[in-house]
Amino acid sequence: METPSRYRDGPVRTTLVAIGLAAFGILASQFTTLPAIALEPALATSPTDASLVSRTALLILNFLGFVLAGALYLAVTGRGWSYVDLRWPTKRGWLYVLAGVLGSFVFYILVSLVVQVLALPSAENQVATYIGGDQTMVLIMIGIVFFFNAPAEEFLFRNVVQKRLYAAFDRLTAVVVASAIFALIHIMSYAVLSDSLLATLVPVMVVFGGSIIFGLLYAKTDNLVVPIGAHAAFNAIQFGLLYIALEYDLEAADPSTSLLVDLAATVPL
């Protein structure tokens, strides 16, 4: 689906609008999480000490902030919900979902090998602080990625940000620019748990690569369900692997499983 002519714009303004939308999404997520933090202040200082219900509520509200930001943008600009490319995929569409999941795993495994071979430091995602070693929370995260995380992030960064970039760029360039913006907003979620710039940049570059894959899926199909499906399945499998690693203490039992543990523990939400 091509961008209507009335939405076309110059590259500088379009890029600034895209960046503004991403920043607005972050701001909105800070606003929507306030009720959870107000009810349990420990979420802001020591998340692992907070209750399971509070941690779950905070993560859900965080992703709903992205939906709120995108919805407000569609309303203010008059695009409306018809702008959202949401429909049940064809058989070919589901093949793209499968290709996206497999491609993501190949990419992340290769990156994990490079990180291990070069002994590069890599920070954990801030979401890890809400999980800790709680296996129940890991299982809850599988539901969150399917119903909140993947739909919210793909809606804002693919159907709103990336599609907005179509107004000034060809699709491949729009995918790269949208992915760069997506990666940049993840810097703080890694930086707060990092002791070096390199340790922060390594996972951010991984997020950038993963976003390229999901962005290409959307650009190829013009169907938001396709990147949502690939994103959700990929993250859910990672959390499944993390659950297995915690359940059987794989890293401690056998160093050869460290790649599995590293891959499962670095979930690019």
C-alpha positions in Angstrom: 0.0 0.0 0.0 1.6 3.3 -1.1 1.5 6.4 1.1 -1.3 8.7 -0.1 0.0 11.9 -1.8 -1.5 14.1 0.9 0.8 12.5 3.4 4.0 13.0 1.4 6.7 15.2 2.8 10.4 16.1 2.7 13.1 13.7 4.2 14.2 16.0 7.0 10.7 16.9 8.3 9.6 13.2 7.9 12.5 12.0 9.9 12.0 14.5 12.6 8.3 13.6 12.8 9.3 9.9 13.1 11.8 10.6 15.9 9.1 12.7 17.6 6.6 9.9 17.4 9.2 7.5 19.0 9.9 10.0 21.7 6.2 10.6 22.3 5.8 6.8 22.6 8.4 6.7 25.3 6.8 9.7 27.1 3.4 8.1 26.9 4.7 4.9 28.3 6.1 6.8 31.3 2.7 8.3 31.8 0.7 5.1 31.5 2.9 3.3 34.1 2.3 5.9 36.8 -0.7 4.1 38.3 1.3 0.9 38.8 4.2 2.8 40.4 1.8 4.9 42.6 0.3 1.7 43.9 3.6 0.0 44.6 6.6 2.5 44.7 9.1 -0.4 44.9 8.6 -0.8 41.2 10.7 2.4 40.7 13.5 1.5 43.1 13.7 -2.3 43.5 11.4 -4.0 40.9 12.3 -7.5 42.1 10.9 -6.7 45.5 7.6 -5.7 44.0 4.7 -8.2 43.8 4.2 -10.3 40.7 0.9 -8.5 39.9 2.5 -5.1 40.1 5.4 -6.1 37.8 3.0 -7.5 35.3 0.7 -4.5 35.4 3.7 -2.1 34.9 5.0 -3.9 31.8 1.5 -4.1 30.3 0.9 -0.4 31.0 4.3 0.4 29.5 3.4 -1.2 26.2 -0.1 0.3 26.2 1.7 3.7 26.2 3.0 3.0 22.7 -0.5 2.2 21.5 -1.8 5.4 23.1 0.9 7.4 21.3 0.1 5.9 17.9 -3.6 6.2 18.4 -3.3 9.9 19.3 -1.2 10.5 16.2 -3.7 8.8 13.9 -6.5 10.8 15.5 -4.8 14.2 15.4 -3.6 13.8 11.8 -7.0 12.5 10.6 -5.5 9.2 9.3 -7.8 7.2 11.5 -7.9 3.5 12.1 -8.2 2.8 8.4 -4.5 3.6 8.3 -3.7 0.5 10.3 -2.7 -2.5 8.0 -4.4 -5.2 10.1 -5.8 -8.3 8.4 -5.5 -12.1 8.7 -2.4 -13.2 6.7 -2.6 -15.4 3.6 -0.6 -18.7 3.5 2.2 -16.7 2.0 2.0 -14.2 4.8 2.4 -17.0 7.4 5.4 -18.2 5.5 6.9 -14.7 5.9 6.2 -15.0 9.7 8.0 -18.3 9.8 10.9 -16.8 7.7 11.1 -13.9 10.1 11.3 -16.1 13.2 14.0 -18.4 11.6 15.9 -15.4 10.2 15.8 -13.7 13.7 17.2 -16.8 15.3 20.0 -17.2 12.7 20.9 -13.6 13.2 20.9 -13.7 17.0 22.9 -17.0 17.1 25.5 -15.5 14.8 25.7 -12.3 16.9 26.0 -14.4 20.1 28.8 -16.4 18.6 30.6 -13.2 17.6 30.1 -11.7 21.1 31.5 -14.9 22.7 34.5 -15.2 20.3 35.5 -11.5 20.7 34.6 -11.5 24.4 32.5 -8.4 24.0 30.6 -7.1 27.0 26.8 -7.0 26.7 24.3 -5.3 29.0 21.0 -6.9 29.9 17.7 -5.3 29.0 16.1 -3.3 31.9 13.1 -5.7 31.6 15.4 -8.3 33.2 15.1 -6.4 36.5 11.4 -7.0 36.5 12.0 -10.7 35.9 14.9 -11.5 38.1 15.1 -15.3 38.5 11.3 -15.6 38.8 10.2 -18.5 36.6 6.5 -17.5 37.0 7.3 -14.0 35.7 9.1 -15.6 32.7 6.0 -17.5 31.8 3.9 -14.4 32.2 6.2 -12.6 29.8 5.3 -15.0 27.1 1.7 -13.8 27.3 2.8 -10.2 27.5 4.9 -10.4 24.3 2.0 -12.0 22.4 -0.8 -9.6 23.6 1.0 -6.4 24.5 4.7 -6.1 23.6 4.8 -7.2 20.0 1.4 -5.7 19.0 2.3 -2.3 20.6 5.8 -2.0 19.3 5.0 -3.1 15.8 1.9 -0.8 15.7 3.9 2.2 16.6 7.3 1.6 15.0 6.1 -0.2 11.8 2.6 0.9 11.0 3.1 4.5 12.3 6.8 5.4 12.3 8.0 3.3 9.3 4.9 3.9 7.3 5.2 7.7 8.0 8.8 7.5 6.6 7.4 6.1 3.3 6.4 9.7 2.6 10.0 10.7 1.9 12.0 7.5 1.5 11.9 4.3 -0.5 10.9 1.3 1.6 14.3 -0.1 2.3 15.6 3.3 3.5 12.5 3.7 5.6 13.1 0.3 7.2 16.7 1.3 8.1 15.7 4.7 9.5 12.8 3.3 11.5 15.1 0.5 12.9 17.7 3.1 13.8 15.1 5.0 15.7 13.8 1.8 17.4 17.4 0.9 18.4 18.1 4.3 19.8 15.1 4.4 22.1 16.4 1.1 23.6 19.7 2.7 24.7 18.4 3.8 28.1 16.9 0.3 28.9 20.4 -1.1 28.5 22.5 1.8 29.8 21.0 1.7 33.2 22.4 -1.8 33.7 25.7 -1.2 31.9 29.1 -0.2 33.1 30.5 0.7 29.7 29.5 2.3 26.4 30.5 -0.9 24.5 28.3 -3.1 26.7 25.4 -0.8 25.9 26.0 -0.6 22.2 26.3 -4.3 21.6 22.7 -5.2 22.5 21.5 -2.0 20.8 23.0 -3.1 17.6 21.4 -6.4 18.0 18.0 -4.7 18.5 18.7 -2.7 15.3 19.4 -5.9 13.3 16.2 -7.6 14.7 14.2 -4.5 13.8 15.5 -4.6 10.3 14.1 -8.1 9.9 10.6 -7.1 11.3 10.6 -3.9 9.2 11.3 -5.9 6.0 8.4 -8.2 6.8 6.1 -5.3 7.1 7.4 -3.5 4.0 7.0 -6.7 2.0 3.5 -7.6 3.1 1.8 -4.3 4.2 0.3 -6.4 6.9 1.0 -5.6 10.6 0.0 -9.1 11.7 3.1 -10.5 9.9 5.8 -8.6 11.9 3.7 -9.0 15.1 3.6 -12.7 14.7 7.3 -13.0 14.0 8.2 -10.7 16.8 5.9 -12.4 19.3 6.9 -15.9 18.4 10.6 -15.0 18.5 10.5 -13.4 21.9 8.2 -16.1 23.3 10.6 -18.8 22.2 13.4 -16.9 23.9 11.5 -16.6 27.1 10.7 -20.3 26.8 14.5 -21.0 26.5 15.1 -18.8 29.5 12.5 -20.7 31.5 14.2 -24.0 30.7 17.6 -22.5 31.6 16.3 -21.4 35.0 14.4 -24.6 35.6 17.4 -26.9 34.9 20.2 -24.5 35.9 21.8 -25.2 32.5 24.6 -22.7 32.7 25.8 -24.0 36.0 25.4 -27.6 34.9 27.2 -27.4 31.6 29.2 -24.6 30.2 28.4 -25.8 26.6 24.9 -24.5 27.1 26.1 -20.9 27.6 25.0 -19.9 24.1 21.5 -21.1 24.8 21.4 -19.2 28.1 22.9 -16.0 26.6 20.4 -16.1 23.7 17.5 -16.6 26.0 18.6 -13.9 28.5 19.1 -11.1 26.0 15.5 -10.6 24.9 15.2 -7.5 22.7 11.9 -6.1 23.8 
